[in-house]
Amino acid sequence: MLGVTPELIGLSEPLVIGVDEAGRGPLAGPVVAAAVVLGRAIPSGLDDSKRLSPARRARLDEAIRAGSGWAVAVVEPEEIDRVNIFMATMLAMTRAVGALTAALGRETREVLIDGNMTPHGRCAEWCWPARAIVGGDGIEPAISAASIIAKEWRDRMMLEAAAVHPHYGWERNKGYGTAEHLAALRLHGPTPLHRRSFAPVAQLVLI
């Protein structure tokens, strides 16, 4: 999924893109990456999504998507299990940046990525200048915006999944391995949305 605000159309300067992911650690659900080019009107209060209240994060998500260029890529549990979570995260970032740059059709000056690694040299499709910034989701506005979009997007997906699989408390834990989730996993077993390559799920599958 992607969105491009009209004010970005026709801009001549090269793009600076912020990228972040959500959902690297949970036992269930996808990993989601977002790529964002901020518009001229940058929402105030951008920060690492984990430091924002749910209400504030939801308001910022709406403002960012209304006034920026953005793309979201989702890698589902089946692919996570096939390639491992690290590569799945790199793939999600690559797909999000690819979708956004294709939509905007302009040269990319730099892609700023939260963390200490980039997909450069890890994903064959990655072809943009990239810089990893540790703690970037709290200091670089474009990365903060990507952090917020990725987190909100994934949370919405997990709320929908919770309605289909109501035993695991995903509306509360978003697929992370809380005591509630682990107890339900032992009682009910894994769903198709569980990551079978992750130890707590794999151990149950082998029993």
C-alpha positions in Angstrom: 0.0 0.0 0.0 1.2 3.5 -0.7 0.0 7.1 -0.7 1.5 10.2 -2.4 0.3 13.7 -1.3 -0.2 16.1 -4.2 2.4 18.5 -2.9 5.1 16.0 -3.6 4.3 15.6 -7.2 6.6 17.7 -9.4 9.2 18.4 -6.7 12.6 18.4 -8.3 15.0 17.8 -5.4 16.2 14.2 -4.8 14.3 12.3 -2.2 15.3 11.6 1.4 13.4 8.6 2.7 13.0 7.4 6.2 12.4 3.7 6.9 11.5 1.7 9.9 9.8 -1.6 10.7 7.4 -3.0 13.3 7.0 -6.6 14.4 10.4 -8.1 14.4 10.0 -9.8 17.8 6.4 -11.2 18.0 5.6 -14.9 17.8 2.7 -14.2 15.5 1.8 -11.9 12.6 3.7 -10.2 9.9 6.7 -7.9 10.0 5.8 -4.5 8.5 8.1 -1.8 7.1 7.2 1.7 6.1 9.1 4.2 3.9 8.2 7.9 4.2 9.1 11.1 2.4 7.9 14.0 4.5 6.0 16.8 2.9 6.7 20.5 3.5 4.3 20.6 6.5 5.9 18.2 9.0 3.6 17.1 11.8 4.8 18.3 15.2 5.6 15.8 17.9 7.2 13.1 15.8 9.0 10.5 17.9 9.8 6.9 18.2 6.4 5.2 18.0 7.1 3.2 21.2 7.3 6.5 23.2 4.0 7.8 22.0 0.6 7.1 23.6 -1.8 5.1 21.3 -4.1 8.1 20.9 -1.2 10.4 19.9 0.3 7.8 17.6 -3.0 7.3 15.8 -3.4 11.1 15.2 0.2 11.4 13.9 -0.3 8.4 11.6 -3.3 10.1 10.0 -1.4 13.4 9.7 1.7 11.8 8.2 -0.3 9.8 5.6 -2.3 12.8 4.7 0.7 15.1 4.0 3.6 12.8 3.0 4.6 10.2 0.5 4.6 6.8 2.1 4.6 3.1 1.3 4.1 0.0 3.4 5.3 -3.5 2.8 4.2 -6.6 4.7 6.1 -9.9 5.0 3.8 -12.7 6.2 4.8 -15.4 8.7 5.2 -18.1 6.0 7.9 -16.0 4.4 9.4 -15.1 7.7 9.8 -18.8 8.5 11.3 -19.5 5.1 14.0 -16.7 5.0 14.3 -15.9 8.8 13.2 -12.7 10.5 16.3 -10.7 9.8 16.0 -11.2 6.0 12.2 -10.7 6.1 12.8 -7.3 7.7 15.4 -6.4 5.0 12.9 -7.6 2.3 10.1 -5.5 3.8 12.2 -2.4 3.8 13.4 -3.0 0.3 9.8 -3.5 -1.0 8.6 -0.4 0.8 11.3 1.8 -0.6 10.9 0.3 -4.1 7.2 1.0 -4.1 7.6 4.6 -2.9 10.4 5.5 -5.3 8.5 4.0 -8.2 5.4 6.1 -7.3 7.4 9.3 -7.0 9.7 8.6 -10.0 12.6 10.6 -8.8 16.2 10.2 -7.8 16.8 9.2 -4.2 19.5 11.1 -2.4 19.6 8.9 0.7 17.5 6.3 2.6 17.8 6.7 6.4 17.1 3.5 8.3 16.6 3.0 12.0 19.2 0.6 13.5 22.7 -0.4 12.6 22.2 -2.3 9.4 20.7 -1.7 5.9 19.5 -4.0 3.1 22.5 -2.9 1.0 24.4 -6.0 0.0 21.8 -8.2 1.6 18.8 -7.8 -0.8 19.6 -8.0 -4.5 16.8 -5.5 -5.3 18.3 -2.8 -3.0 19.8 0.0 -5.2 19.6 3.2 -3.2 22.2 5.0 -1.0 21.5 4.1 2.5 22.6 5.1 6.0 21.7 3.3 9.2 21.1 5.5 12.3 21.0 3.8 15.7 18.1 5.4 17.6 17.0 7.1 14.4 13.3 6.6 15.1 13.7 9.1 17.9 15.9 11.7 16.2 15.3 11.7 12.4 11.7 13.0 11.6 11.4 10.9 8.5 12.3 7.7 10.4 10.0 8.6 13.2 7.2 9.0 10.7 8.0 5.6 9.2 8.1 4.1 12.7 4.6 5.5 13.4 3.1 4.3 10.2 4.6 0.8 10.4 3.5 0.4 14.1 -0.1 1.6 13.4 -0.4 -0.5 10.2 0.7 -3.7 12.0 -1.4 -3.0 15.0 -4.5 -2.7 12.8 -3.6 -6.0 11.1 -3.3 -7.7 14.5 -6.6 -6.4 15.7 -8.2 -7.9 12.6 -6.4 -11.2 13.2 -7.6 -11.2 16.9 -11.2 -11.2 15.7 -10.5 -14.4 13.7 -8.3 -16.0 16.3 -9.8 -14.8 19.6 -7.9 -17.0 22.1 -4.5 -15.4 22.0 -5.1 -11.8 23.2 -3.6 -10.3 20.1 -5.8 -7.2 20.5 -3.7 -6.6 23.7 -0.3 -8.2 23.0 -0.1 -7.7 19.2 1.4 -11.2 18.8 4.3 -10.7 21.3 5.0 -13.6 23.7 3.2 -12.5 26.8 2.2 -14.9 29.5 -1.4 -14.7 28.2 -0.3 -15.5 24.6 2.0 -18.4 25.7 -0.7 -20.0 27.8 -3.2 -19.8 24.9 -0.5 -21.2 22.6 0.0 -24.2 24.8 -3.8 -24.8 25.2 -4.9 -24.2 21.6 -1.7 -24.7 19.6 -0.4 -22.5 16.8 -2.5 -20.8 14.1 -1.4 -20.1 10.5 -0.3 -16.7 11.7 2.2 -18.1 14.2 5.9 -18.0 13.2 6.9 -21.7 13.4 10.6 -20.8 13.2 10.4 -19.0 16.5 11.4 -21.2 19.5 8.3 -21.1 21.6 6.1 -22.0 18.6 8.6 -24.6 17.2 8.8 -26.4 20.5 5.1 -26.8 20.6 4.9 -28.1 17.1 7.5 -30.7 17.9 5.6 -32.0 20.9 
